[in-house]
């Protein structure tokens, strides 16, 4: 299995020693080797799949760059896209589409024998296939020149901090940084990296891992729970997935800074969004940007009239939902977000509410987002509809300690996100007096170590499954 939050620090320490203890010309090889080693600890056989995607897109990029015209380079762009989507479709969606075809045939009165395969989903496949596709698309558009080093491109695809759960980096941003690993690492980068890693571990170990059993219990035993217990479980999952995923991104960005690499910001305090469009400017920014740049705009964006805009928007959000998993609940999650954004685009942008209403707008947007996490977390439609019906019956007793826990969790969310959102400074803690900074570092570090040493079953990051 992949390194977890307990064993990963030892792997990272060994990598840093090897990286800075080697001549600069060897650093690319060190990072490439450790990236494949990191991936092999989950399943070494799928390193070949990662290499296949790398080689195909590297040579497609070279042929696109050498093609005399865009039309002649298009065939290699198509080869790249077909290869990546073929790999992704087989491993992630084969059984989904096979089962859907059987169900559709049954509606028509046809009896088709179901064909299913015992396919293991390679971890991170949705992330690195989208990342390699963005490279060939950018080369074909003429936005970047094709990479002339297979080593550098392989490192771009497999860079271990963001390999399995993003952010999905564009080649124009990440590749030039990986091609020059000779820059000295200053104290500012070390300090910022440490703060990001510490914040990521706070979100993951102190918050997400501790509350995830409550969410699991609510969704696994929903039939025997009352409305308020289910609201508690849904709200806890709302916080769990954010703490978990943004915590991973913080750790990935912090580690990368120690290697002199600046990864893009993937979250900008999304639960402080004032509307659903603003939410998607803050949540999983690398995916929403990818879908906008390589799907929504090529479909026509908003350039072909309102009706076509809404169609393009819905297609983009539906495929964004399907990207998360081979389940109709994810598609429905995408549909809800597409509907929200379309309604906001049609009516919400004309709103002229004064700034005093900002808290109410944030609460309303958060409520809408919470409802969408229900299909995202539910294992199937039957469970989703059952939970939804019970949510608004409001039966059962209110568990005051449980809702007290929610108050503490939302307080933690506020303390982590509001200062950053208010100051637009990613490291507001650096403005505090030294005593408060050292107290925060010491207390949180000791608590993280205690929780890591006492853990019996390490919980993987939520987005590892995608």
C-alpha positions in Angstrom: 0.0 0.0 0.0 1.0 3.7 -0.3 2.8 5.4 2.4 0.4 6.7 5.1 0.7 9.7 7.4 2.8 7.6 9.8 5.4 6.2 7.5 5.6 8.9 4.9 7.8 11.3 7.0 10.6 8.7 7.0 10.4 8.3 3.2 10.5 12.1 2.8 13.5 12.5 5.1 15.4 9.9 3.1 14.5 11.6 -0.2 15.6 15.0 1.1 18.9 13.6 2.3 19.5 12.0 -1.1 18.4 15.1 -3.0 20.6 17.6 -1.2 23.5 15.2 -0.7 23.8 14.6 -4.5 25.3 16.9 -7.1 22.7 19.2 -8.7 22.9 17.3 -12.1 21.7 14.1 -10.3 18.7 15.7 -8.6 16.3 15.0 -11.4 17.2 11.3 -11.3 16.9 11.2 -7.5 13.4 12.7 -7.6 12.3 10.5 -10.6 13.6 7.3 -8.8 11.9 8.2 -5.5 8.7 9.1 -7.3 8.4 5.7 -8.9 9.5 4.1 -5.7 6.7 6.0 -3.9 4.1 4.8 -6.4 5.5 1.2 -6.4 4.7 0.8 -2.7 1.0 0.8 -3.6 1.3 -1.7 -6.6 4.6 -1.9 -8.5 2.9 -3.4 -11.5 1.1 -0.2 -12.3 4.4 1.7 -12.6 4.3 0.3 -16.1 1.0 2.0 -16.8 2.4 5.3 -15.5 5.4 4.9 -17.8 3.2 4.0 -20.8 1.2 7.2 -20.4 4.5 9.1 -20.0 6.2 7.7 -23.1 3.1 8.1 -25.3 2.6 11.7 -24.4 6.3 12.6 -24.6 6.6 11.4 -28.1 3.2 12.7 -29.2 4.3 16.1 -27.9 7.5 15.9 -29.9 5.7 15.0 -33.1 3.1 17.8 -32.5 6.0 20.3 -32.1 7.7 19.1 -35.3 4.5 19.0 -37.4 4.5 21.7 -40.1 0.9 22.6 -39.5 -1.6 22.3 -36.7 -3.8 20.0 -38.7 -0.9 17.5 -39.2 -0.1 17.7 -35.5 -3.7 17.0 -34.7 -3.4 13.3 -35.3 -0.8 13.0 -32.5 -3.0 15.1 -30.2 -5.8 12.6 -30.9 -3.5 9.7 -30.2 -2.6 11.2 -26.9 -6.2 11.9 -25.9 -7.4 8.5 -27.1 -4.6 6.7 -25.3 -5.2 8.5 -22.0 -8.9 8.4 -22.1 -8.7 4.7 -23.1 -6.5 3.9 -20.1 -8.8 5.9 -17.8 -11.9 4.5 -19.3 -10.8 0.8 -19.1 -9.6 0.9 -15.5 -12.1 3.3 -14.0 -15.3 3.0 -16.1 -15.4 -0.4 -17.9 -17.7 -2.1 -15.4 -19.8 1.1 -15.0 -20.5 1.3 -18.7 -21.0 -2.4 -19.0 -23.6 -2.5 -16.2 -25.3 0.6 -17.6 -25.6 -1.0 -21.0 -27.1 -4.1 -19.5 -29.7 -2.0 -17.6 -30.5 0.0 -20.7 -30.9 -3.1 -22.7 -33.3 -4.5 -20.1 -35.5 -1.4 -20.5 -35.8 -2.2 -24.2 -36.7 -5.8 -23.5 -33.3 -7.2 -24.5 -31.6 -9.7 -22.4 -27.8 -9.1 -22.4 -25.4 -11.2 -20.4 -23.5 -8.9 -18.1 -19.7 -8.7 -18.6 -17.7 -7.6 -15.6 -14.0 -7.7 -14.9 -12.1 -7.7 -11.6 -10.3 -4.5 -12.4 -8.1 -2.8 -9.8 -8.3 1.0 -10.0 -4.7 2.4 -10.2 -4.3 5.1 -7.5 -4.1 8.6 -8.9 -4.9 7.6 -12.5 -7.5 10.4 -12.8 -4.9 13.0 -11.8 -1.9 12.0 -13.9 -3.9 11.2 -17.1 -5.5 14.7 -17.0 -2.0 16.2 -16.3 -0.4 14.5 -19.3 -3.3 15.4 -21.6 -2.9 19.0 -20.6 0.7 18.9 -21.8 -0.1 17.7 -25.4 -3.0 20.1 -25.7 -0.7 23.0 -24.7 1.9 21.9 -27.2 -0.7 21.6 -29.9 -2.0 25.1 -29.1 1.5 26.5 -29.3 1.4 27.7 -25.7 4.6 25.7 -24.8 7.4 24.0 -26.7 7.6 20.2 -26.5 9.9 18.9 -23.8 13.2 17.4 -25.3 14.1 15.3 -22.2 12.2 12.2 -21.4 13.6 12.3 -17.9 12.2 15.8 -17.2 8.9 14.9 -18.7 8.7 11.6 -16.7 9.4 13.6 -13.6 6.6 16.1 -14.5 4.1 13.2 -14.7 5.3 11.3 -11.6 6.5 14.0 -9.2 5.5 12.2 -6.0 4.1 15.0 -3.8 1.2 15.6 -6.1 1.2 12.3 -8.1 -1.8 10.6 -6.5 -4.1 13.5 -5.5 -3.0 16.6 -7.3 -3.1 19.4 -7.8 -3.4 18.8 -11.5 -0.5 20.9 -12.8 -0.2 22.5 -16.2 3.0 21.8 -18.0 3.6 25.5 -18.5 3.8 26.0 -14.8 5.5 22.9 -13.4 7.7 21.6 -16.1 10.1 24.6 -16.3 10.6 24.3 -12.5 11.5 20.7 -12.7 14.0 21.4 -15.5 16.0 23.6 -13.2 16.6 22.0 -9.8 19.9 23.8 -9.1 18.4 26.8 -7.3 19.4 27.1 -3.7 16.7 26.7 -1.1 16.4 29.7 1.2 15.1 30.0 4.8 11.8 31.5 3.5 11.0 28.5 1.4 11.9 26.1 4.3 9.8 28.0 6.7 6.8 28.3 4.4 7.1 24.6 3.5 7.1 23.6 7.1 4.1 25.8 7.9 2.1 24.2 5.0 3.1 20.7 6.0 2.2 21.4 9.7 -1.2 22.9 8.6 -1.8 19.9 6.3 -1.2 17.5 9.2 -3.4 19.5 11.5 -6.2 19.2 9.0 -5.6 15.5 8.2 -4.5 14.0 11.6 -6.1 16.2 14.2 -9.3 17.0 12.4 -10.2 14.7 9.4 -9.0 11.4 10.8 -10.7 12.0 14.2 -14.1 12.8 12.8 -14.3 10.4 9.9 -15.7 7.5 12.0 -18.8 9.7 12.8 -19.5 10.3 9.1 -18.9 6.6 8.3 -21.3 5.5 11.1 -24.0 7.9 9.9 -23.9 6.8 6.3 -23.6 3.1 7.1 -26.4 3.0 9.7 -28.7 5.7 8.3 -31.8 3.5 8.4 -31.7 3.4 12.2 -30.8 7.0 12.8 -33.0 10.1 13.2 -32.9 13.3 11.2 -30.6 15.2 13.5 -28.1 12.4 13.7 -28.0 12.3 9.9 -27.6 16.1 9.7 -24.7 15.7 12.0 -23.1 13.0 9.9 -23.6 15.0 6.7 -22.1 18.1 8.2 -19.2 16.2 9.6 -18.5 14.6 6.2 -18.7 18.2 4.7 -15.8 19.2 7.0 -14.0 15.8 6.8 -13.6 15.9 3.0 -12.4 19.5 3.0 -9.9 19.0 5.9 -8.7 15.8 4.2 -8.3 17.0 0.7 -7.0 20.5 1.4 -4.7 19.0 4.0 -3.2 16.7 1.4 -2.7 19.7 -0.9 -1.0 21.7 1.9 1.4 18.8 2.5 2.1 18.4 -1.2 2.8 22.1 -1.6 4.9 22.3 1.5 7.1 19.3 0.5 7.5 20.8 -3.0 8.7 24.1 -1.5 11.6 22.1 0.2 12.6 21.0 -3.3 12.3 24.5 -4.7 9.1 23.7 -6.5 6.0 26.0 -6.3 2.7 24.0 -6.8 -0.5 25.9 -7.6 -3.0 26.7 -4.8 -5.8 24.2 -5.0 -8.1 25.6 -2.3 -8.9 29.2 -1.4 -11.2 28.8 1.6 -14.1 27.4 -0.3 -16.6 27.3 2.6 -16.4 31.1 2.7 -17.7 31.4 -0.8 -20.6 33.9 -1.3 -22.2 32.0 -4.2 -21.8 28.7 -6.0 -19.7 30.2 -8.8 -17.4 31.6 -6.2 -17.2 28.2 -4.6 -15.9 26.7 -7.8 -13.3 29.4 -8.0 -12.1 28.2 -4.6 -12.6 24.4 -4.5 -10.3 22.0 -6.3 -9.1 24.8 -8.4 -6.8 22.7 -10.6 -9.7 20.4 -11.7 -12.2 23.3 -12.2 -9.5 25.2 -14.2 -8.7 22.0 -16.3 -12.4 21.5 -17.1 -12.8 25.1 -18.0 -9.7 25.3 -20.2 -9.9 22.0 -22.0 -13.7 21.2 -22.0 -16.0 24.2 -21.4 -14.2 26.7 -23.6 -13.6 24.2 -26.5 -17.3 23.4 -26.4 -18.1 27.0 -27.0 -18.1 28.4 -23.5 -20.5 31.4 -23.3 -19.8 32.5 -26.9 -22.8 30.9 -28.6 -25.8 32.3 -26.7 -27.4 31.6 -23.3 -29.0 28.2 -24.2 -25.7 26.8 -25.5 -23.9 28.2 -22.5 -26.1 26.3 -20.1 -25.7 23.1 -22.1 -21.9 23.5 -22.2 -21.9 24.2 -18.4 -24.0 21.2 -17.6 -21.9 18.9 -19.8 -18.8 20.2 -18.1 -20.2 19.6 -14.6 -21.6 16.2 -15.4 -18.2 15.0 -16.7 -16.6 16.6 -13.6 -18.8 14.5 -11.5 -18.0 11.4 -13.5 -14.3 12.1 -13.2 -14.7 11.4 -9.5 -15.9 7.9 -9.9 -17.8 5.3 -11.9 -21.1 5.8 -10.1 -24.3 7.6 -11.0 -24.3 9.3 -7.6 -21.2 11.2 -8.7 -22.9 12.2 -12.0 -25.9 13.4 -9.9 -23.5 15.4 -7.7 -22.1 17.0 -10.9 -25.7 17.7 -12.2 -26.6 19.5 -8.9 -23.5 21.7 -9.2 -24.2 22.4 -12.8 -27.8 23.3 -12.0 -26.7 25.6 -9.2 -24.1 27.4 -11.4 -26.6 27.7 -14.2 -29.2 29.3 -11.9 -26.7 31.6 -10.5 -25.4 32.6 -13.9 -29.0 33.4 -15.0 -30.3 35.2 -11.9 -27.7 35.5 -9.2 -25.2 37.9 -10.9 -27.8 40.7 -10.9 -28.0 40.6 -7.1 -27.2 43.9 -5.5 -27.4 42.9 -1.8 -25.2 45.1 0.4 -22.1 43.7 2.0 -23.9 43.3 5.4 -25.7 40.3 3.8 -22.4 38.5 3.1 -22.7 36.1 6.1 -26.2 35.1 5.0 -24.9 34.5 1.4 -22.1 32.4 2.8 -24.5 30.3 4.9 -26.9 29.8 2.0 -24.1 28.8 -0.3 -22.7 26.4 2.3 -26.1 24.9 2.8 -26.4 24.2 -1.0 -22.9 22.6 -1.0 -23.7 20.5 2.0 -26.7 19.0 0.2 -24.5 18.0 -2.8 -22.2 16.1 -0.5 -25.1 13.7 0.2 -24.9 12.0 -3.3 -21.1 12.3 -3.3 -20.8 10.2 -0.1 -23.8 7.9 -0.5 -22.9 4.4 -1.9 -26.0 4.3 -4.2 -29.2 6.2 -5.1 -31.4 4.1 -2.8 -29.3 5.2 0.3 -29.2 8.8 -1.0 -33.0 9.1 -1.4 -33.6 7.4 2.0 -31.2 9.7 3.8 -32.7 12.8 2.0 -36.2 11.9 3.0 -35.2 11.5 6.7 -33.2 14.7 6.7 -36.3 16.9 6.4 -38.6 14.9 8.6 -36.8 16.3 11.7 -37.6 13.3 13.9 -35.5 12.0 16.8 -33.7 13.7 19.7 -31.1 16.3 19.3 -27.7 15.1 20.5 -26.3 18.3 22.1 -22.7 17.0 22.6 -22.6 16.0 19.0 -23.7 19.4 17.8 -21.2 20.9 20.3 -18.5 18.9 18.4 -19.8 20.5 15.2 -19.4 23.9 16.8 -15.8 23.1 17.7 -15.1 21.9 14.2 -16.6 24.9 12.5 -14.6 27.1 14.9 -11.5 25.3 13.8 -12.5 25.9 10.2 -13.0 29.6 10.9 -9.6 29.9 12.7 -7.8 28.2 9.8 -9.5 29.9 6.9 -10.9 33.3 7.9 -7.5 35.0 8.6 -6.2 33.8 5.2 -9.3 35.0 3.4 -9.4 38.3 5.2 -5.8 39.2 4.7 -5.2 37.4 1.4 -2.0 36.2 3.0 -1.3 32.5 3.0 0.8 32.7 6.1 -0.9 35.1 8.5 0.6 33.2 11.5 3.9 34.8 10.6 2.4 38.1 11.7 1.9 36.9 15.3 4.4 37.5 18.0 7.1 34.8 18.4 5.6 33.5 21.6 2.2 32.7 20.0 3.9 31.2 16.9 6.1 28.9 19.0 3.1 27.8 21.2 1.1 26.9 18.1 4.0 25.0 16.5 4.8 23.1 19.8 1.2 22.2 20.8 0.1 21.1 17.3 3.3 19.1 16.6 3.1 17.2 19.9 -0.6 16.5 19.3 0.1 15.2 15.8 2.9 13.0 17.0 0.7 11.6 19.8 -2.1 10.8 17.4 0.2 9.2 14.8 1.8 7.0 17.4 -1.5 6.0 18.9 -3.3 5.2 15.6 -4.3 1.6 15.1 -5.5 1.8 11.5 -4.1 4.5 9.3 -6.7 6.2 7.2 -5.7 7.0 3.6 -6.6 10.4 2.1 -10.1 10.4 0.7 -9.1 11.4 -2.8 -6.7 8.5 -3.2 -9.7 6.5 -4.4 -10.2 8.9 -7.4 
